[in-house]
Amino acid sequence: MKNKKQLVAIELIHKFISIFSNFFLNIYLFKISGDDFNFILAYSAASAIIGLVFCFFLMKILSPKTTNIIFRSSYICEIISLLMLLIFKEQILSIVWLFVIIKRYAKISYYLVYEQVLIGSSDKRNLSSYVAGVNILGSIISLSAPILLGFLITDYSY
């Protein structure tokens, strides 16, 4: 990926989505599962195991040629998982295992190749200022996103 503006946008959107999926998603699943803590444990365990499998598989096929393909597939899968959540709402429990597979692939494939894509998209002189800018904007999102997501979840009963 040669366009740094695209990479910044993708990184910041990913940061926002990660805040949702790391915290609020578990609370939402806990709520719609009828406060079943065992379900959340099974979901988390399956997520970790699936993540390990994807990590192993992706490391086997990782090459300079596949890096951009893997990176692009990560945000396509992230969009698919969000659409699944929005479309199915409470019925997401009926397809939760498909959801966790898509969600974990999105996360693993993103983080596995992000640094390679980052290094490939900028020269060494601009890399530190680019990373600093992304980290500053990411910190602002980390502070403001939970407030916005909390409002949205409360207002729309998610």
N, C-alpha and C positions, 0 to 999 in steps of 0.2 A: 504494500500500500504506500504510494508515493505522496499522497496529499496529507500534510500534517493537520490541516484544519478538520478534515474528515476524522482523522485519528483522535483528535482532541474531542470532537463531538461524540464519537463512539465511546471514548473513555468516560466522559462525564455522564452520558446517558447510562452507561453500564454501572457507574458508581451509584446513581440514583436508584436503579433497579435492584442492585445488590442490597441496598439498605432495606428495601421492601422485602426481598426474598429471604434475607438473613434473619429478620426479626418478625415482621408483621405476618409473613406467610405462615410461620409456625403457630402463631396465635390464632390466625384465621382457621387453619386446619384443626387446631385443638377445639375451637368453638364449634365448627360444623361436624366434628366427629362425636359430639356429645360429651365433651370434656374427657375423652378417653386418652389418658396419658400413655397407655401401652401402644396405642396407634401411633402417637408421635414418636415414641421410641423405635418402633418398627420402621416408620418412615425415615427417621434419621439414620438408622443402621443400614437400611437398604440404600439410602442415598450415599453413604460412605463406601459401601461395597461396590456399588455401581460406579462410583467415582474412581475407585482403584482399578476396576476393569477397563474403563475408558482411558485412564492415564496410561496403563500398560499398553493398550492397543494403539493409542495415538503416538506414544513414544516409538513404537515399532515402525510406524509409517511416516514419521516426521522427517522431512528433508527440506532443503531450500525451496523446492518446487511445490511442496504441499503446505507450506506455512501459511500463505495467504488464503488458500482454500479452507484450511482448518479454521483460520481466524474469521473468515466471512461466514462459515457455517455456524460459528458460535453465536453470532448475533441474530442470525436467521432462526436458530433454535430458541433463543431467548424470546424473540417476538412470538414464535409459535406457542411457547409455554405461557406467556402472558395472555395471548388470545384464548388459549384453552381455559385459563382461570376466569377470564371475563365472560366467556360464552357459557361455560358449564356451571359457574358459581358453586352452589352447594352440591351439585351433582358431580363435582370434580372428584369426589371420593370414589365414584364408580370407575373412574379411569386413573386413579392416583398413581398407579405403578407406571403407566405409560407417561404420565406427567413427570414423575421423578426421573425417569430415564432421559427424557428430553431436557429437563432442567439441569441435570448433572452433566450431560454432554455439553450443554451451552457453557456452563461454568468451567469445566475442565479444559475444553478446547480453547476458551478465551485466555485463561491464565497460563496455559502451557506455551502459547506462542506469542503472547503480548510483547514481551521484551524483544524477541527477534524481529517482530514487525516494527516496533519502536526504533530499534537501532537501524533497521533497513530504511526507515523513512526520513532519517535526519543525519546530518553530518556531525562529526564529533564536536565542532565548535558550538553548535546550537543545541546540542543534546541536553546539557545541564540546565540552560534557561528554559527549554521546553518542558523538561520534567518538573522544574520548580513551578512553572505556571500551571501545569496540570495538577500538581499537588495542592497548590493554593486554591484553585477553583474546586478541586475535590473536597477540600476541607470545608469550604463554604457550603457545598452541597451536603456534606455529612452533618453539618449543624442545622441546616434549614429543612432538609428532606423529612426527617422524622415528624416535625411539626406539620408540614403539609400532608404527609401520608396519614398521620393520625387524624387530621381533620377530614380527609377524604374517606377514610375507613369509617369514622364515626358518622359522617353525614350520609354516606351511601350504604351503610350497614354491611360492609365487607368485613 
